[in-house]
Amino acid sequence: MATSDPTAMPDPSPQPQADGPPALGSAVMSPAQLVYWSLRRELWENRFIYVVPLIVAAVFLSAFTIGAIRVPLQHYAASRPLTPARLLEGALQFASLVMMLTYLVVAVIYCLGALHNERQDRSILLWKSLPVSDLTTVLAKAAIPLILLPVITFLILALTQAIMLLTASAVLLGRGGSVVELWSQTSLLPMWAAMLYHLLTVHALYYAPVYGWFMLVSAWARRAVFLWALLPVVAVLIIEKLVFNTAAFAHMLLSRLEGGPAAIPYPPHAHMPMVAPTLANLASFLISPGLWIGFAVCAVFLAAAVRLRRYQGPI
Amino acid sequence: MAVIEASGLRKVFGTTVALDGVDLRVDEGRILGLIGPNGAGKSTAINAILGLAPYQGQLRVLGRDPWAASDQLMRDVAFIADVAVLPRWLRVSQALDYVQGVHPRFDRAKAEGFIAKTTIRRDSRVRELSKGMVTQLHLALVMAIDARLLVLDEPTLGLDILFRKQFYDALLNDYFDRSRTIVVTTHQVEEIQNVLTDFMFIHRGRIVLTCSMEDFEARYAEVTVHPERLAAARALKPLHERQLFGRSTLLFERADRAQLEQFGDVRTPGIADVFVAVLGGNPPADSPRGAR
């Protein structure tokens, strides 16, 4: 090695260079910018996040349109209690259900791959060679199921339902019927409010520990992430049953999946009108211990995932 | 000034000692080759320097503890692991956007300039590029980062010789200057011999030889000796002797050149030959990825 003064301390400040880029205002990107680009990269890599809901919505709309043309809606109007508005209401609720299930499936698949794929394709070495911390990366990835997916799902669902209303109207008009009753009895806005509330509270916030768990296993498992994610759950269920002959863990899981106090506005039966959320619903949700216990558990899972990513390289 | 300073660097995996008390110092403006057989500890040392893995002992990189401050460190350090780390789904334009978005010292115009010299199309995905083009892309990204330390771990693995040559030419002509420092590990020692300013042999977790290239030329000499003069040459205690086409080639350390001239043409040996001599028949095998 070339010798130099061994007592000289390295100067941590950047040295201006003749051929380097022009001096930058600061040598640090803002955290918001790092998160923004981390999210962009997730969307580049995982286009299924929005492509799958779009395809599901398109298939749903096609089927609905064909059904609306085939089934003479106004046929029911005269004698039966099922009016076109009631039929449409049922279909709109069915659309909500389908899109919510799509969201859950997409979210789980995303979480299972979130910290596993980058290790498998060795690209983790590229991401780690750039000044983005493990914490930023994991939080950006967690934001996909917790924030981005519910919003994407809601937007696609709202658009789908609006198109359904227009399609139903067009079919009715085409048959010489009137849309007055349909439009007066169908209220999309309260339905959308209920839906957005339900998606954000139950499927995003209340389910946070579920996504956190899948991400943790994604950061840990070398292969078969889904099986590794299920194994401890099944093991606890079996051990609890055999050792204590109880099912507390199963009840806990079920109550988590049911959504806790926030689940109230969502009607248990498809033909009940959608109940709009009230501030009281929101308040009781926000102060429910279940929500905060869930956050705490999710935080522990994500912290463990950050730590694992720190130590791990490609597999 | 020291860019990398380590003393007593140790790393143990289970019962395997990967780094056994390594002391090293790399000064600014040097190009250091880290040379050793598979499993010698090269990648372990590199991972410690980059803050990718924890270690025992003292280590400062650009004045920072790399494990404690790995993401701050990555603002001043650029790193190419090997050619296979650009994900297949990434588009060339996305790679540029992303690095520009997260790296404060990335000069996009410079990267675009490098890419313009290649046949890489901006809208291509990595999966559509050849292995050589992926390396060119990665090199373009990294050379546009105004980093003070560039670490290359087997950067040309699996590339044909033409790309390997271009890779190091680009690095020297378009990137390197006296304010930058490069650390490189490779199996193809001969190819980077004239690129390096220093090299270091690492074997079983220890550094067995550290030498600058200026010293190297003065220190080592190689002579292919006429058979009748072999006994006289051997009397000068060569470091190593090997047979080539029935002639003996003797490697000397710190021998008098004038004296050696009597035996035949005196050459500067290859680093690989010195490696064999120093480590006694354990050459850096030109093999694909081994235990890492």
HADDOCK unambig.tbl for C-alpha pairs under 7 A between the chains (distance, minus, plus):
assign (segid A and resid 1 and name CA) (segid B and resid 25 and name CA) 6.87 0.50 0.50
assign (segid A and resid 1 and name CA) (segid B and resid 26 and name CA) 6.37 0.50 0.50
assign (segid A and resid 1 and name CA) (segid B and resid 198 and name CA) 6.54 0.50 0.50
assign (segid A and resid 1 and name CA) (segid B and resid 211 and name CA) 6.65 0.50 0.50
assign (segid A and resid 1 and name CA) (segid B and resid 212 and name CA) 5.93 0.50 0.50
assign (segid A and resid 2 and name CA) (segid B and resid 27 and name CA) 6.66 0.50 0.50
assign (segid A and resid 4 and name CA) (segid B and resid 1 and name CA) 6.36 0.50 0.50
assign (segid A and resid 8 and name CA) (segid B and resid 1 and name CA) 6.49 0.50 0.50
assign (segid A and resid 10 and name CA) (segid B and resid 1 and name CA) 5.88 0.50 0.50
assign (segid A and resid 10 and name CA) (segid B and resid 2 and name CA) 5.97 0.50 0.50
assign (segid A and resid 10 and name CA) (segid B and resid 3 and name CA) 6.86 0.50 0.50
assign (segid A and resid 10 and name CA) (segid B and resid 62 and name CA) 6.06 0.50 0.50
assign (segid A and resid 10 and name CA) (segid B and resid 63 and name CA) 5.20 0.50 0.50
assign (segid A and resid 11 and name CA) (segid B and resid 63 and name CA) 6.60 0.50 0.50
assign (segid A and resid 12 and name CA) (segid B and resid 62 and name CA) 5.77 0.50 0.50
assign (segid A and resid 12 and name CA) (segid B and resid 63 and name CA) 5.55 0.50 0.50
assign (segid A and resid 20 and name CA) (segid B and resid 146 and name CA) 5.89 0.50 0.50
assign (segid A and resid 21 and name CA) (segid B and resid 107 and name CA) 5.73 0.50 0.50
assign (segid A and resid 21 and name CA) (segid B and resid 146 and name CA) 7.00 0.50 0.50
assign (segid A and resid 27 and name CA) (segid B and resid 104 and name CA) 5.26 0.50 0.50
assign (segid A and resid 27 and name CA) (segid B and resid 105 and name CA) 6.98 0.50 0.50
assign (segid A and resid 28 and name CA) (segid B and resid 104 and name CA) 5.81 0.50 0.50
assign (segid A and resid 29 and name CA) (segid B and resid 102 and name CA) 6.36 0.50 0.50
assign (segid A and resid 29 and name CA) (segid B and resid 104 and name CA) 6.06 0.50 0.50
assign (segid A and resid 34 and name CA) (segid B and resid 102 and name CA) 5.60 0.50 0.50
assign (segid A and resid 37 and name CA) (segid B and resid 98 and name CA) 6.24 0.50 0.50
assign (segid A and resid 37 and name CA) (segid B and resid 101 and name CA) 6.16 0.50 0.50
assign (segid A and resid 37 and name CA) (segid B and resid 102 and name CA) 6.88 0.50 0.50
assign (segid A and resid 45 and name CA) (segid B and resid 89 and name CA) 6.30 0.50 0.50
assign (segid A and resid 121 and name CA) (segid B and resid 87 and name CA) 6.45 0.50 0.50
assign (segid A and resid 122 and name CA) (segid B and resid 85 and name CA) 5.11 0.50 0.50
assign (segid A and resid 123 and name CA) (segid B and resid 85 and name CA) 4.40 0.50 0.50
assign (segid A and resid 123 and name CA) (segid B and resid 86 and name CA) 5.56 0.50 0.50
assign (segid A and resid 123 and name CA) (segid B and resid 87 and name CA) 5.35 0.50 0.50
assign (segid A and resid 125 and name CA) (segid B and resid 81 and name CA) 6.63 0.50 0.50
assign (segid A and resid 125 and name CA) (segid B and resid 85 and name CA) 6.22 0.50 0.50
assign (segid A and resid 126 and name CA) (segid B and resid 85 and name CA) 5.82 0.50 0.50
assign (segid A and resid 126 and name CA) (segid B and resid 86 and name CA) 6.49 0.50 0.50
assign (segid A and resid 129 and name CA) (segid B and resid 74 and name CA) 6.12 0.50 0.50
assign (segid A and resid 129 and name CA) (segid B and resid 78 and name CA) 6.39 0.50 0.50
assign (segid A and resid 129 and name CA) (segid B and resid 79 and name CA) 5.63 0.50 0.50
assign (segid A and resid 130 and name CA) (segid B and resid 74 and name CA) 5.59 0.50 0.50
assign (segid A and resid 130 and name CA) (segid B and resid 103 and name CA) 6.76 0.50 0.50
assign (segid A and resid 131 and name CA) (segid B and resid 71 and name CA) 4.72 0.50 0.50
assign (segid A and resid 131 and name CA) (segid B and resid 72 and name CA) 6.24 0.50 0.50
assign (segid A and resid 131 and name CA) (segid B and resid 74 and name CA) 4.79 0.50 0.50
assign (segid A and resid 131 and name CA) (segid B and resid 75 and name CA) 5.45 0.50 0.50
assign (segid A and resid 131 and name CA) (segid B and resid 102 and name CA) 6.83 0.50 0.50
assign (segid A and resid 131 and name CA) (segid B and resid 103 and name CA) 6.44 0.50 0.50
assign (segid A and resid 132 and name CA) (segid B and resid 71 and name CA) 5.93 0.50 0.50
assign (segid A and resid 133 and name CA) (segid B and resid 71 and name CA) 5.32 0.50 0.50
assign (segid A and resid 311 and name CA) (segid B and resid 52 and name CA) 6.92 0.50 0.50
assign (segid A and resid 311 and name CA) (segid B and resid 53 and name CA) 6.04 0.50 0.50
